[in-house]
């Protein structure tokens, strides 16, 4: 009989314990190749359509504001 209050901590062995199918491996390989072609394509999609470097540089900064504590 085992003690139900006692839990055994084991490290997760990613090579052995995570079930991976052949389809998973195929998709992972495809994604690995696509990341090297244009790594910034996903980041560029996050930008607002009207965003420009000049507009970002013109935004106010907080350099003259008093410091604050969190």
PQR file of N, CA, C, O and H, with PARSE charges and radii, in Angstrom:
ATOM      1  N   UNK A   1       0.845  -1.176   0.000 -0.4000 1.5000
ATOM      2  CA  UNK A   1       0.000   0.000   0.000 -0.0000 2.0000
ATOM      3  C   UNK A   1       0.888   1.235   0.000  0.5500 1.7000
ATOM      4  O   UNK A   1       1.897   1.291   0.703 -0.5500 1.4000
ATOM      5  N   UNK A   2       0.501   2.223  -0.796 -0.4000 1.5000
ATOM      6  CA  UNK A   2       1.310   3.441  -0.875 -0.0000 2.0000
ATOM      7  C   UNK A   2       0.662   4.539  -0.065  0.5500 1.7000
ATOM      8  O   UNK A   2      -0.547   4.538   0.165 -0.5500 1.4000
ATOM      9  H   UNK A   2      -0.319   2.178  -1.367  0.4000 1.0000
ATOM     10  N   UNK A   3       1.479   5.468   0.357 -0.4000 1.5000
ATOM     11  CA  UNK A   3       1.019   6.612   1.123 -0.0000 2.0000
ATOM     12  C   UNK A   3       0.512   7.669   0.141  0.5500 1.7000
ATOM     13  O   UNK A   3       1.294   8.173  -0.665 -0.5500 1.4000
ATOM     14  H   UNK A   3       2.461   5.470   0.170  0.4000 1.0000
ATOM     15  N   UNK A   4      -0.778   8.017   0.187 -0.4000 1.5000
ATOM     16  CA  UNK A   4      -1.353   8.937  -0.786 -0.0000 2.0000
ATOM     17  C   UNK A   4      -0.911  10.375  -0.557  0.5500 1.7000
ATOM     18  O   UNK A   4      -1.042  11.200  -1.462 -0.5500 1.4000
ATOM     19  H   UNK A   4      -1.414   7.608   0.841  0.4000 1.0000
ATOM     20  N   UNK A   5      -0.396  10.698   0.613 -0.4000 1.5000
ATOM     21  CA  UNK A   5       0.040  12.070   0.869 -0.0000 2.0000
ATOM     22  C   UNK A   5       1.457  12.315   0.376  0.5500 1.7000
ATOM     23  O   UNK A   5       1.873  13.465   0.238 -0.5500 1.4000
ATOM     24  H   UNK A   5      -0.290  10.028   1.347  0.4000 1.0000
ATOM     25  N   UNK A   6       2.186  11.271   0.115 -0.4000 1.5000
ATOM     26  CA  UNK A   6       3.569  11.404  -0.325 -0.0000 2.0000
ATOM     27  C   UNK A   6       3.623  11.325  -1.855  0.5500 1.7000
ATOM     28  O   UNK A   6       3.202  10.332  -2.448 -0.5500 1.4000
ATOM     29  H   UNK A   6       1.848  10.337   0.227  0.4000 1.0000
ATOM     30  N   UNK A   7       4.132  12.354  -2.467 -0.4000 1.5000
ATOM     31  CA  UNK A   7       4.269  12.343  -3.926 -0.0000 2.0000
ATOM     32  C   UNK A   7       5.728  12.200  -4.290  0.5500 1.7000
ATOM     33  O   UNK A   7       6.617  12.752  -3.640 -0.5500 1.4000
ATOM     34  H   UNK A   7       4.474  13.161  -1.985  0.4000 1.0000
ATOM     35  N   UNK A   8       5.946  11.452  -5.332 -0.4000 1.5000
ATOM     36  CA  UNK A   8       7.312  11.223  -5.787 -0.0000 2.0000
ATOM     37  C   UNK A   8       7.629  12.218  -6.896  0.5500 1.7000
ATOM     38  O   UNK A   8       6.907  12.292  -7.891 -0.5500 1.4000
ATOM     39  H   UNK A   8       5.224  11.004  -5.860  0.4000 1.0000
ATOM     40  N   UNK A   9       8.703  12.981  -6.730 -0.4000 1.5000
ATOM     41  CA  UNK A   9       9.087  13.963  -7.737 -0.0000 2.0000
ATOM     42  C   UNK A   9      10.097  13.317  -8.676  0.5500 1.7000
ATOM     43  O   UNK A   9      11.131  12.798  -8.256 -0.5500 1.4000
ATOM     44  H   UNK A   9       9.289  12.920  -5.922  0.4000 1.0000
ATOM     45  N   UNK A  10       9.765  13.366  -9.948 -0.4000 1.5000
ATOM     46  CA  UNK A  10      10.687  12.848 -10.959 -0.0000 2.0000
ATOM     47  C   UNK A  10      10.882  13.914 -12.022  0.5500 1.7000
ATOM     48  O   UNK A  10       9.965  14.675 -12.330 -0.5500 1.4000
ATOM     49  H   UNK A  10       8.925  13.788 -10.290  0.4000 1.0000
ATOM     50  N   UNK A  11      12.052  13.960 -12.564 -0.4000 1.5000
ATOM     51  CA  UNK A  11      12.320  14.888 -13.658 -0.0000 2.0000
ATOM     52  C   UNK A  11      11.701  14.325 -14.929  0.5500 1.7000
ATOM     53  O   UNK A  11      11.743  13.118 -15.164 -0.5500 1.4000
ATOM     54  H   UNK A  11      12.797  13.341 -12.314  0.4000 1.0000
ATOM     55  N   UNK A  12      11.132  15.190 -15.738 -0.4000 1.5000
ATOM     56  CA  UNK A  12      10.533  14.781 -16.996 -0.0000 2.0000
ATOM     57  C   UNK A  12      11.639  14.593 -18.023  0.5500 1.7000
ATOM     58  O   UNK A  12      12.408  15.512 -18.304 -0.5500 1.4000
ATOM     59  H   UNK A  12      11.098  16.171 -15.547  0.4000 1.0000
ATOM     60  N   UNK A  13      11.707  13.402 -18.571 -0.4000 1.5000
ATOM     61  CA  UNK A  13      12.684  13.100 -19.605 -0.0000 2.0000
ATOM     62  C   UNK A  13      12.017  13.354 -20.953  0.5500 1.7000
ATOM     63  O   UNK A  13      11.219  12.540 -21.417 -0.5500 1.4000
ATOM     64  H   UNK A  13      11.082  12.655 -18.343  0.4000 1.0000
ATOM     65  N   UNK A  14      12.343  14.482 -21.580 -0.4000 1.5000
ATOM     66  CA  UNK A  14      11.675  14.865 -22.819 -0.0000 2.0000
ATOM     67  C   UNK A  14      11.931  13.886 -23.957  0.5500 1.7000
ATOM     68  O   UNK A  14      11.084  13.732 -24.838 -0.5500 1.4000
ATOM     69  H   UNK A  14      12.992  15.143 -21.203  0.4000 1.0000
ATOM     70  N   UNK A  15      13.065  13.231 -23.955 -0.4000 1.5000
ATOM     71  CA  UNK A  15      13.372  12.264 -25.005 -0.0000 2.0000
ATOM     72  C   UNK A  15      12.496  11.017 -24.879  0.5500 1.7000
ATOM     73  O   UNK A  15      12.184  10.382 -25.886 -0.5500 1.4000
ATOM     74  H   UNK A  15      13.753  13.355 -23.239  0.4000 1.0000
ATOM     75  N   UNK A  16      12.101  10.665 -23.673 -0.4000 1.5000
ATOM     76  CA  UNK A  16      11.395   9.420 -23.443 -0.0000 2.0000
ATOM     77  C   UNK A  16       9.930   9.615 -23.081  0.5500 1.7000
ATOM     78  O   UNK A  16       9.097   8.803 -23.481 -0.5500 1.4000
ATOM     79  H   UNK A  16      12.355  11.181 -22.855  0.4000 1.0000
ATOM     80  N   UNK A  17       9.587  10.661 -22.339 -0.4000 1.5000
ATOM     81  CA  UNK A  17       8.265  10.759 -21.736 -0.0000 2.0000
ATOM     82  C   UNK A  17       7.232  11.539 -22.544  0.5500 1.7000
ATOM     83  O   UNK A  17       6.041  11.439 -22.251 -0.5500 1.4000
ATOM     84  H   UNK A  17      10.264  11.321 -22.014  0.4000 1.0000
ATOM     85  N   UNK A  18       7.637  12.302 -23.538 -0.4000 1.5000
ATOM     86  CA  UNK A  18       6.675  13.070 -24.317 -0.0000 2.0000
ATOM     87  C   UNK A  18       6.329  12.271 -25.568  0.5500 1.7000
ATOM     88  O   UNK A  18       7.206  12.000 -26.388 -0.5500 1.4000
ATOM     89  H   UNK A  18       8.605  12.383 -23.776  0.4000 1.0000
ATOM     90  N   UNK A  19       5.058  11.888 -25.727 -0.4000 1.5000
ATOM     91  CA  UNK A  19       4.697  11.109 -26.919 -0.0000 2.0000
ATOM     92  C   UNK A  19       4.779  11.978 -28.174  0.5500 1.7000
ATOM     93  O   UNK A  19       4.191  13.058 -28.236 -0.5500 1.4000
ATOM     94  H   UNK A  19       4.345  12.108 -25.061  0.4000 1.0000
ATOM     95  N   UNK A  20       5.506  11.495 -29.156 -0.4000 1.5000
ATOM     96  CA  UNK A  20       5.688  12.230 -30.400 -0.0000 2.0000
ATOM     97  C   UNK A  20       5.387  11.284 -31.558  0.5500 1.7000
ATOM     98  O   UNK A  20       5.946  10.189 -31.637 -0.5500 1.4000
ATOM     99  H   UNK A  20       5.983  10.618 -29.105  0.4000 1.0000
ATOM    100  N   UNK A  21       4.515  11.708 -32.441 -0.4000 1.5000
ATOM    101  CA  UNK A  21       4.170  10.886 -33.595 -0.0000 2.0000
ATOM    102  C   UNK A  21       5.034  11.269 -34.781  0.5500 1.7000
ATOM    103  O   UNK A  21       5.745  12.274 -34.749 -0.5500 1.4000
ATOM    104  H   UNK A  21       4.062  12.597 -32.376  0.4000 1.0000
ATOM    105  N   UNK A  22       4.965  10.460 -35.825 -0.4000 1.5000
ATOM    106  CA  UNK A  22       5.712  10.768 -37.045 -0.0000 2.0000
ATOM    107  C   UNK A  22       5.206  12.076 -37.652  0.5500 1.7000
ATOM    108  O   UNK A  22       5.990  12.842 -38.213 -0.5500 1.4000
ATOM    109  H   UNK A  22       4.387   9.644 -35.851  0.4000 1.0000
ATOM    110  N   UNK A  23       3.897  12.338 -37.545 -0.4000 1.5000
ATOM    111  CA  UNK A  23       3.342  13.594 -38.061 -0.0000 2.0000
ATOM    112  C   UNK A  23       3.891  14.788 -37.281  0.5500 1.7000
ATOM    113  O   UNK A  23       4.178  15.833 -37.864 -0.5500 1.4000
ATOM    114  H   UNK A  23       3.260  11.717 -37.090  0.4000 1.0000
ATOM    115  N   UNK A  24       4.038  14.633 -35.957 -0.4000 1.5000
ATOM    116  CA  UNK A  24       4.617  15.708 -35.140 -0.0000 2.0000
ATOM    117  C   UNK A  24       6.035  16.036 -35.599  0.5500 1.7000
ATOM    118  O   UNK A  24       6.398  17.205 -35.732 -0.5500 1.4000
ATOM    119  H   UNK A  24       3.804  13.784 -35.483  0.4000 1.0000
ATOM    120  N   UNK A  25       6.819  15.013 -35.834 -0.4000 1.5000
ATOM    121  CA  UNK A  25       8.208  15.209 -36.249 -0.0000 2.0000
ATOM    122  C   UNK A  25       8.257  15.882 -37.613  0.5500 1.7000
ATOM    123  O   UNK A  25       9.093  16.757 -37.842 -0.5500 1.4000
ATOM    124  H   UNK A  25       6.524  14.064 -35.725  0.4000 1.0000
ATOM    125  N   UNK A  26       7.370  15.484 -38.519 -0.4000 1.5000
ATOM    126  CA  UNK A  26       7.315  16.088 -39.852 -0.0000 2.0000
ATOM    127  C   UNK A  26       7.002  17.590 -39.756  0.5500 1.7000
ATOM    128  O   UNK A  26       7.638  18.400 -40.430 -0.5500 1.4000
ATOM    129  H   UNK A  26       6.691  14.774 -38.333  0.4000 1.0000
ATOM    130  N   UNK A  27       6.027  17.957 -38.923 -0.4000 1.5000
ATOM    131  CA  UNK A  27       5.665  19.365 -38.753 -0.0000 2.0000
ATOM    132  C   UNK A  27       6.800  20.140 -38.087  0.5500 1.7000
ATOM    133  O   UNK A  27       7.093  21.265 -38.490 -0.5500 1.4000
ATOM    134  H   UNK A  27       5.509  17.299 -38.376  0.4000 1.0000
ATOM    135  N   UNK A  28       7.439  19.562 -37.081 -0.4000 1.5000
ATOM    136  CA  UNK A  28       8.549  20.235 -36.413 -0.0000 2.0000
ATOM    137  C   UNK A  28       9.702  20.504 -37.381  0.5500 1.7000
ATOM    138  O   UNK A  28      10.315  21.570 -37.337 -0.5500 1.4000
ATOM    139  H   UNK A  28       7.201  18.647 -36.753  0.4000 1.0000
ATOM    140  N   UNK A  29       9.991  19.548 -38.243 -0.4000 1.5000
ATOM    141  CA  UNK A  29      11.054  19.750 -39.230 -0.0000 2.0000
ATOM    142  C   UNK A  29      10.682  20.840 -40.232  0.5500 1.7000
ATOM    143  O   UNK A  29      11.530  21.639 -40.629 -0.5500 1.4000
ATOM    144  H   UNK A  29       9.493  18.681 -38.279  0.4000 1.0000
ATOM    145  N   UNK A  30       9.411  20.873 -40.641 -0.4000 1.5000
ATOM    146  CA  UNK A  30       8.953  21.900 -41.569 -0.0000 2.0000
ATOM    147  C   UNK A  30       9.053  23.286 -40.915  0.5500 1.7000
ATOM    148  O   UNK A  30       9.484  24.245 -41.555 -0.5500 1.4000
ATOM    149  H   UNK A  30       8.722  20.224 -40.318  0.4000 1.0000
ATOM    150  N   UNK A  31       8.656  23.387 -39.642 -0.4000 1.5000
ATOM    151  CA  UNK A  31       8.719  24.664 -38.940 -0.0000 2.0000
ATOM    152  C   UNK A  31      10.158  25.115 -38.724  0.5500 1.7000
ATOM    153  O   UNK A  31      10.455  26.306 -38.809 -0.5500 1.4000
ATOM    154  H   UNK A  31       8.306  22.608 -39.122  0.4000 1.0000
ATOM    155  N   UNK A  32      11.031  24.190 -38.451 -0.4000 1.5000
ATOM    156  CA  UNK A  32      12.439  24.535 -38.259 -0.0000 2.0000
ATOM    157  C   UNK A  32      13.016  25.155 -39.530  0.5500 1.7000
ATOM    158  O   UNK A  32      13.762  26.131 -39.456 -0.5500 1.4000
ATOM    159  H   UNK A  32      10.789  23.222 -38.382  0.4000 1.0000
ATOM    160  N   UNK A  33      12.680  24.600 -40.693 -0.4000 1.5000
ATOM    161  CA  UNK A  33      13.171  25.144 -41.956 -0.0000 2.0000
ATOM    162  C   UNK A  33      12.563  26.513 -42.243  0.5500 1.7000
ATOM    163  O   UNK A  33      13.253  27.399 -42.747 -0.5500 1.4000
ATOM    164  H   UNK A  33      12.074  23.807 -40.754  0.4000 1.0000
ATOM    165  N   UNK A  34      11.301  26.696 -41.935 -0.4000 1.5000
ATOM    166  CA  UNK A  34      10.644  27.966 -42.243 -0.0000 2.0000
ATOM    167  C   UNK A  34      11.148  29.097 -41.357  0.5500 1.7000
ATOM    168  O   UNK A  34      11.079  30.259 -41.758 -0.5500 1.4000
ATOM    169  H   UNK A  34      10.740  25.977 -41.526  0.4000 1.0000
ATOM    170  N   UNK A  35      11.638  28.801 -40.201 -0.4000 1.5000
ATOM    171  CA  UNK A  35      12.131  29.851 -39.298 -0.0000 2.0000
ATOM    172  C   UNK A  35      13.399  30.505 -39.825  0.5500 1.7000
ATOM    173  O   UNK A  35      13.645  31.678 -39.544 -0.5500 1.4000
ATOM    174  H   UNK A  35      11.694  27.857 -39.876  0.4000 1.0000
ATOM    175  N   UNK A  36      14.191  29.789 -40.566 -0.4000 1.5000
ATOM    176  CA  UNK A  36      15.456  30.346 -41.031 -0.0000 2.0000
ATOM    177  C   UNK A  36      15.288  31.178 -42.302  0.5500 1.7000
ATOM    178  O   UNK A  36      16.166  31.977 -42.629 -0.5500 1.4000
ATOM    179  H   UNK A  36      13.991  28.836 -40.795  0.4000 1.0000
ATOM    180  N   UNK A  37      14.170  31.005 -43.030 -0.4000 1.5000
ATOM    181  CA  UNK A  37      13.993  31.744 -44.276 -0.0000 2.0000
ATOM    182  C   UNK A  37      13.790  33.233 -44.015  0.5500 1.7000
ATOM    183  O   UNK A  37      14.507  34.057 -44.583 -0.5500 1.4000
ATOM    184  H   UNK A  37      13.457  30.356 -42.764  0.4000 1.0000
ATOM    185  N   UNK A  38      12.832  33.595 -43.168 -0.4000 1.5000
ATOM    186  CA  UNK A  38      12.594  34.996 -42.837 -0.0000 2.0000
ATOM    187  C   UNK A  38      12.099  35.045 -41.392  0.5500 1.7000
ATOM    188  O   UNK A  38      10.901  34.948 -41.125 -0.5500 1.4000
ATOM    189  H   UNK A  38      12.249  32.926 -42.706  0.4000 1.0000
ATOM    190  N   UNK A  39      13.025  35.194 -40.490 -0.4000 1.5000
ATOM    191  CA  UNK A  39      12.688  35.120 -39.069 -0.0000 2.0000
ATOM    192  C   UNK A  39      11.822  36.284 -38.611  0.5500 1.7000
ATOM    193  O   UNK A  39      11.128  36.159 -37.602 -0.5500 1.4000
ATOM    194  H   UNK A  39      13.998  35.272 -40.706  0.4000 1.0000
ATOM    195  N   UNK A  40      11.839  37.409 -39.314 -0.4000 1.5000
ATOM    196  CA  UNK A  40      11.094  38.590 -38.877 -0.0000 2.0000
ATOM    197  C   UNK A  40       9.708  38.711 -39.492  0.5500 1.7000
ATOM    198  O   UNK A  40       9.006  39.679 -39.201 -0.5500 1.4000
ATOM    199  H   UNK A  40      12.403  37.510 -40.133  0.4000 1.0000
ATOM    200  N   UNK A  41       9.287  37.776 -40.327 -0.4000 1.5000
ATOM    201  CA  UNK A  41       7.999  37.909 -40.989 -0.0000 2.0000
ATOM    202  C   UNK A  41       6.860  37.944 -39.976  0.5500 1.7000
ATOM    203  O   UNK A  41       5.916  38.715 -40.153 -0.5500 1.4000
ATOM    204  H   UNK A  41       9.858  36.990 -40.564  0.4000 1.0000
ATOM    205  N   UNK A  42       6.918  37.140 -38.926 -0.4000 1.5000
ATOM    206  CA  UNK A  42       5.856  37.144 -37.920 -0.0000 2.0000
ATOM    207  C   UNK A  42       5.886  38.409 -37.086  0.5500 1.7000
ATOM    208  O   UNK A  42       4.831  38.911 -36.699 -0.5500 1.4000
ATOM    209  H   UNK A  42       7.684  36.514 -38.782  0.4000 1.0000
ATOM    210  N   UNK A  43       7.060  38.935 -36.801 -0.4000 1.5000
ATOM    211  CA  UNK A  43       7.172  40.162 -36.031 -0.0000 2.0000
ATOM    212  C   UNK A  43       6.610  41.330 -36.836  0.5500 1.7000
ATOM    213  O   UNK A  43       5.937  42.197 -36.281 -0.5500 1.4000
ATOM    214  H   UNK A  43       7.917  38.527 -37.115  0.4000 1.0000
ATOM    215  N   UNK A  44       6.874  41.357 -38.107 -0.4000 1.5000
ATOM    216  CA  UNK A  44       6.385  42.445 -38.956 -0.0000 2.0000
ATOM    217  C   UNK A  44       4.860  42.445 -39.043  0.5500 1.7000
ATOM    218  O   UNK A  44       4.256  43.505 -39.208 -0.5500 1.4000
ATOM    219  H   UNK A  44       7.421  40.652 -38.558  0.4000 1.0000
ATOM    220  N   UNK A  45       4.231  41.281 -38.935 -0.4000 1.5000
ATOM    221  CA  UNK A  45       2.769  41.221 -38.966 -0.0000 2.0000
ATOM    222  C   UNK A  45       2.160  41.813 -37.708  0.5500 1.7000
ATOM    223  O   UNK A  45       0.981  42.169 -37.718 -0.5500 1.4000
ATOM    224  H   UNK A  45       4.722  40.420 -38.801  0.4000 1.0000
ATOM    225  N   UNK A  46       2.917  41.931 -36.623 -0.4000 1.5000
ATOM    226  CA  UNK A  46       2.413  42.500 -35.381 -0.0000 2.0000
ATOM    227  C   UNK A  46       2.364  44.024 -35.409  0.5500 1.7000
ATOM    228  O   UNK A  46       1.659  44.635 -34.606 -0.5500 1.4000
ATOM    229  H   UNK A  46       3.875  41.642 -36.615  0.4000 1.0000
ATOM    230  N   UNK A  47       3.094  44.632 -36.312 -0.4000 1.5000
ATOM    231  CA  UNK A  47       3.123  46.085 -36.395 -0.0000 2.0000
ATOM    232  C   UNK A  47       1.795  46.618 -36.935  0.5500 1.7000
ATOM    233  O   UNK A  47       1.160  45.996 -37.786 -0.5500 1.4000
ATOM    234  H   UNK A  47       3.666  44.135 -36.964  0.4000 1.0000
ATOM    235  N   UNK A  48       1.397  47.763 -36.432 -0.4000 1.5000
ATOM    236  CA  UNK A  48       0.200  48.425 -36.958 -0.0000 2.0000
ATOM    237  C   UNK A  48       0.472  48.845 -38.396  0.5500 1.7000
ATOM    238  O   UNK A  48       1.607  49.189 -38.727 -0.5500 1.4000
ATOM    239  H   UNK A  48       1.913  48.269 -35.741  0.4000 1.0000
ATOM    240  N   UNK A  49      -0.538  48.826 -39.256 -0.4000 1.5000
ATOM    241  CA  UNK A  49      -0.309  49.189 -40.666 -0.0000 2.0000
ATOM    242  C   UNK A  49       0.235  50.597 -40.847  0.5500 1.7000
ATOM    243  O   UNK A  49       0.931  50.862 -41.827 -0.5500 1.4000
ATOM    244  H   UNK A  49      -1.460  48.547 -38.988  0.4000 1.0000
ATOM    245  N   UNK A  50      -0.064  51.505 -39.927 -0.4000 1.5000
ATOM    246  CA  UNK A  50       0.403  52.890 -40.070 -0.0000 2.0000
ATOM    247  C   UNK A  50       1.710  53.155 -39.330  0.5500 1.7000
ATOM    248  O   UNK A  50       2.182  54.292 -39.309 -0.5500 1.4000
ATOM    249  H   UNK A  50      -0.629  51.291 -39.131  0.4000 1.0000
ATOM    250  N   UNK A  51       2.303  52.127 -38.721 -0.4000 1.5000
ATOM    251  CA  UNK A  51       3.525  52.323 -37.947 -0.0000 2.0000
ATOM    252  C   UNK A  51       4.684  52.653 -38.875  0.5500 1.7000
ATOM    253  O   UNK A  51       4.889  52.007 -39.903 -0.5500 1.4000
ATOM    254  H   UNK A  51       1.919  51.203 -38.738  0.4000 1.0000
ATOM    255  N   UNK A  52       5.439  53.680 -38.482 -0.4000 1.5000
ATOM    256  CA  UNK A  52       6.685  54.009 -39.179 -0.0000 2.0000
ATOM    257  C   UNK A  52       7.743  54.310 -38.130  0.5500 1.7000
ATOM    258  O   UNK A  52       7.423  54.622 -36.983 -0.5500 1.4000
ATOM    259  H   UNK A  52       5.273  54.204 -37.647  0.4000 1.0000
ATOM    260  N   UNK A  53       8.968  54.218 -38.520 -0.4000 1.5000
ATOM    261  CA  UNK A  53      10.064  54.512 -37.604 -0.0000 2.0000
ATOM    262  C   UNK A  53      10.031  55.978 -37.193  0.5500 1.7000
ATOM    263  O   UNK A  53      10.314  56.312 -36.042 -0.5500 1.4000
ATOM    264  H   UNK A  53       9.228  53.965 -39.452  0.4000 1.0000
ATOM    265  N   UNK A  54       9.690  56.843 -38.125 -0.4000 1.5000
ATOM    266  CA  UNK A  54       9.627  58.275 -37.817 -0.0000 2.0000
ATOM    267  C   UNK A  54       8.521  58.559 -36.795  0.5500 1.7000
ATOM    268  O   UNK A  54       8.716  59.362 -35.883 -0.5500 1.4000
ATOM    269  H   UNK A  54       9.461  56.572 -39.060  0.4000 1.0000
ATOM    270  N   UNK A  55       7.370  57.911 -36.937 -0.4000 1.5000
ATOM    271  CA  UNK A  55       6.274  58.109 -35.983 -0.0000 2.0000
ATOM    272  C   UNK A  55       6.660  57.588 -34.604  0.5500 1.7000
ATOM    273  O   UNK A  55       6.309  58.193 -33.591 -0.5500 1.4000
ATOM    274  H   UNK A  55       7.210  57.258 -37.678  0.4000 1.0000
ATOM    275  N   UNK A  56       7.370  56.484 -34.559 -0.4000 1.5000
ATOM    276  CA  UNK A  56       7.803  55.933 -33.274 -0.0000 2.0000
ATOM    277  C   UNK A  56       8.814  56.865 -32.608  0.5500 1.7000
ATOM    278  O   UNK A  56       8.780  57.039 -31.390 -0.5500 1.4000
ATOM    279  H   UNK A  56       7.655  55.992 -35.382  0.4000 1.0000
ATOM    280  N   UNK A  57       9.705  57.460 -33.383 -0.4000 1.5000
ATOM    281  CA  UNK A  57      10.708  58.373 -32.833 -0.0000 2.0000
ATOM    282  C   UNK A  57      10.070  59.676 -32.348  0.5500 1.7000
ATOM    283  O   UNK A  57      10.608  60.330 -31.455 -0.5500 1.4000
ATOM    284  H   UNK A  57       9.733  57.319 -34.372  0.4000 1.0000
ATOM    285  N   UNK A  58       8.931  60.056 -32.926 -0.4000 1.5000
ATOM    286  CA  UNK A  58       8.269  61.307 -32.544 -0.0000 2.0000
ATOM    287  C   UNK A  58       7.409  61.169 -31.286  0.5500 1.7000
ATOM    288  O   UNK A  58       6.938  62.173 -30.752 -0.5500 1.4000
ATOM    289  H   UNK A  58       8.494  59.525 -33.651  0.4000 1.0000
ATOM    290  N   UNK A  59       7.202  59.957 -30.814 -0.4000 1.5000
ATOM    291  CA  UNK A  59       6.386  59.775 -29.613 -0.0000 2.0000
ATOM    292  C   UNK A  59       7.091  60.361 -28.393  0.5500 1.7000
ATOM    293  O   UNK A  59       8.320  60.330 -28.316 -0.5500 1.4000
ATOM    294  H   UNK A  59       7.585  59.142 -31.248  0.4000 1.0000
ATOM    295  N   UNK A  60       6.332  60.890 -27.446 -0.4000 1.5000
ATOM    296  CA  UNK A  60       6.964  61.489 -26.269 -0.0000 2.0000
ATOM    297  C   UNK A  60       7.642  60.430 -25.405  0.5500 1.7000
ATOM    298  O   UNK A  60       7.216  59.278 -25.338 -0.5500 1.4000
ATOM    299  H   UNK A  60       5.334  60.916 -27.509  0.4000 1.0000
ATOM    300  N   UNK A  61       8.704  60.863 -24.755 -0.4000 1.5000
ATOM    301  CA  UNK A  61       9.394  59.983 -23.803 -0.0000 2.0000
ATOM    302  C   UNK A  61       9.138  60.502 -22.394  0.5500 1.7000
ATOM    303  O   UNK A  61       8.517  61.551 -22.223 -0.5500 1.4000
ATOM    304  H   UNK A  61       9.050  61.800 -24.809  0.4000 1.0000
ATOM    305  N   UNK A  62       9.596  59.799 -21.418 -0.4000 1.5000
ATOM    306  CA  UNK A  62       9.363  60.164 -20.020 -0.0000 2.0000
ATOM    307  C   UNK A  62      10.651  60.647 -19.344  0.5500 1.7000
ATOM    308  O   UNK A  62      10.799  60.516 -18.129 -0.5500 1.4000
ATOM    309  H   UNK A  62      10.100  58.946 -21.557  0.4000 1.0000
ATOM    310  N   UNK A  63      11.564  61.192 -20.111 -0.4000 1.5000
ATOM    311  CA  UNK A  63      12.867  61.562 -19.566 -0.0000 2.0000
ATOM    312  C   UNK A  63      12.790  62.719 -18.550  0.5500 1.7000
ATOM    313  O   UNK A  63      13.646  62.792 -17.669 -0.5500 1.4000
ATOM    314  H   UNK A  63      11.444  61.298 -21.098  0.4000 1.0000
ATOM    315  N   UNK A  64      11.819  63.605 -18.636 -0.4000 1.5000
ATOM    316  CA  UNK A  64      11.717  64.718 -17.681 -0.0000 2.0000
ATOM    317  C   UNK A  64      10.716  64.468 -16.549  0.5500 1.7000
ATOM    318  O   UNK A  64      10.438  65.364 -15.752 -0.5500 1.4000
ATOM    319  H   UNK A  64      11.123  63.546 -19.352  0.4000 1.0000
ATOM    320  N   UNK A  65      10.185  63.267 -16.483 -0.4000 1.5000
ATOM    321  CA  UNK A  65       9.202  62.949 -15.446 -0.0000 2.0000
ATOM    322  C   UNK A  65       9.922  62.541 -14.155  0.5500 1.7000
ATOM    323  O   UNK A  65      11.030  62.007 -14.204 -0.5500 1.4000
ATOM    324  H   UNK A  65      10.411  62.539 -17.130  0.4000 1.0000
ATOM    325  N   UNK A  66       9.298  62.790 -13.014 -0.4000 1.5000
ATOM    326  CA  UNK A  66       9.922  62.377 -11.754 -0.0000 2.0000
ATOM    327  C   UNK A  66       9.922  60.865 -11.629  0.5500 1.7000
ATOM    328  O   UNK A  66       9.018  60.212 -12.152 -0.5500 1.4000
ATOM    329  H   UNK A  66       8.398  63.224 -12.974  0.4000 1.0000
ATOM    330  N   UNK A  67      10.905  60.286 -10.953 -0.4000 1.5000
ATOM    331  CA  UNK A  67      10.949  58.838 -10.766 -0.0000 2.0000
ATOM    332  C   UNK A  67       9.775  58.365  -9.898  0.5500 1.7000
ATOM    333  O   UNK A  67       9.195  59.144  -9.142 -0.5500 1.4000
ATOM    334  H   UNK A  67      11.639  60.816 -10.529  0.4000 1.0000
ATOM    335  N   UNK A  68       9.448  57.116 -10.018 -0.4000 1.5000
ATOM    336  CA  UNK A  68       8.348  56.578  -9.222 -0.0000 2.0000
ATOM    337  C   UNK A  68       8.748  55.195  -8.709  0.5500 1.7000
ATOM    338  O   UNK A  68       9.665  54.561  -9.232 -0.5500 1.4000
ATOM    339  H   UNK A  68       9.920  56.483 -10.632  0.4000 1.0000
ATOM    340  N   UNK A  69       8.048  54.751  -7.687 -0.4000 1.5000
ATOM    341  CA  UNK A  69       8.271  53.420  -7.109 -0.0000 2.0000
ATOM    342  C   UNK A  69       7.050  52.566  -7.376  0.5500 1.7000
ATOM    343  O   UNK A  69       5.919  53.052  -7.337 -0.5500 1.4000
ATOM    344  H   UNK A  69       7.303  55.266  -7.262  0.4000 1.0000
ATOM    345  N   UNK A  70       7.277  51.320  -7.641 -0.4000 1.5000
ATOM    346  CA  UNK A  70       6.168  50.372  -7.803 -0.0000 2.0000
ATOM    347  C   UNK A  70       5.811  49.774  -6.473  0.5500 1.7000
ATOM    348  O   UNK A  70       4.900  48.950  -6.391 -0.5500 1.4000
ATOM    349  H   UNK A  70       8.196  50.926  -7.672  0.4000 1.0000
TER
END
